[in-house]
Amino acid sequence: MGMKIDHLYYTYSEGTAFEKHALKDICLDIPDGQFIGMIGHTGSGKSTLIQHLNGLLKATKGTVYYNGENIYADGYSMKKLRSQVGLVFQYPEHQLFEVDVLSDVQFGPKNLGLSQEEIEERGAWALEMVGLGKKYYSKSPFELSGGQKRRVAIAGILAMHPKILVLDEPTAGLDPKGRDEILGVVAELHRKEKITVILVSHSMEDVANYVDRIIVMDHGTVRFDDAPAKVFSHYRELEEIGLAAPQVTYVMQALREKGWDVDTSATTITEASDAILKALGEQK
């Protein structure tokens, strides 16, 4: 059934001189299995919104439903919700603390009260899913590269077997190779496990290459919510709120202005290449 956000508002320091309205009338449906990108300028409300998805923040007004249940209802288990909606914060490697990789990944399942056998199975499975084999089990997390630490942090969430994986700027601070590795892992997880993925990112290229749907946040509201091609067709409006479309969008628009009959809805290099080759073929 997924998640539903119904007329959600959130205010920091309500009733004080420091009151700030961070989210205003957010309404979203997040069905099972989607790969969603969330973008927005700094202070747009992205991080505040995703912290409502597993109950880390409670709405000032409005409701969040998970599988049809109101997560604010009396007696609702936040512990169960957080095992189903996994949130990976920006720079998650700062949360690593165990003496070795396997122990760190097994920490979450241990807190669920599972048997030792299942804890071990989940830890091994999660590390396999992020591409870290047995040779990493006994290593200290702090001996790993930045990208590997990020993978361990993601594995720790995966070991809880979440139905929704929320990643807040998972490639922040990584070099291009590390960034591609992390996004490749996330895309493979989505493909293999059919879990819902919500990717918060500043990189338009990353979002365009991977997601099915883009939510654009602007000053605490949802400005756009549509397929990537539809969202990036509003590139001028995105620029007005401090964002930009992928470089491919600008290239295709420039070609169209030069008289080329190309599909300006292309958002990835592959789509652009196909559109240009098609246009060249038609010109012969």
HELIX and SHEET records of a PDB file:
HELIX    1   1 LYS A   46  LEU A   53  1                                   8    
HELIX    2   2 MET A   78  GLN A   84  1                                   7    
HELIX    3   3 PRO A   92  GLN A   95  5                                   4    
HELIX    4   4 VAL A  101  ASN A  111  1                                  11    
HELIX    5   5 GLN A  116  MET A  129  1                                  14    
HELIX    6   6 LYS A  134  TYR A  136  5                                   3    
HELIX    7   7 PRO A  141  GLU A  143  5                                   3    
HELIX    8   8 GLY A  146  LEU A  158  1                                  13    
HELIX    9   9 PRO A  176  GLU A  193  1                                  18    
HELIX   10  10 MET A  204  TYR A  210  1                                   7    
HELIX   11  11 PRO A  228  PHE A  232  1                                   5    
HELIX   12  12 TYR A  235  GLU A  240  1                                   6    
HELIX   13  13 GLN A  247  GLU A  257  1                                  11    
HELIX   14  14 ILE A  269  GLN A  283  1                                  15    
SHEET    1   A 4 LYS A  20  ILE A  30  0                                        
SHEET    2   A 4 MET A   3  TYR A  12 -1                                        
SHEET    3   A 4 LYS A  61  TYR A  66 -1                                        
SHEET    4   A 4 GLU A  69  ASN A  70 -1                                        
SHEET    1   B 6 VAL A  85  VAL A  88  0                                        
SHEET    2   B 6 ILE A 164  ASP A 168  1                                        
SHEET    3   B 6 THR A 196  VAL A 200  1                                        
SHEET    4   B 6 PHE A  35  ILE A  39  1                                        
SHEET    5   B 6 ARG A 213  ASP A 218  1                                        
SHEET    6   B 6 THR A 221  ASP A 226 -1                                        
END                                                                             
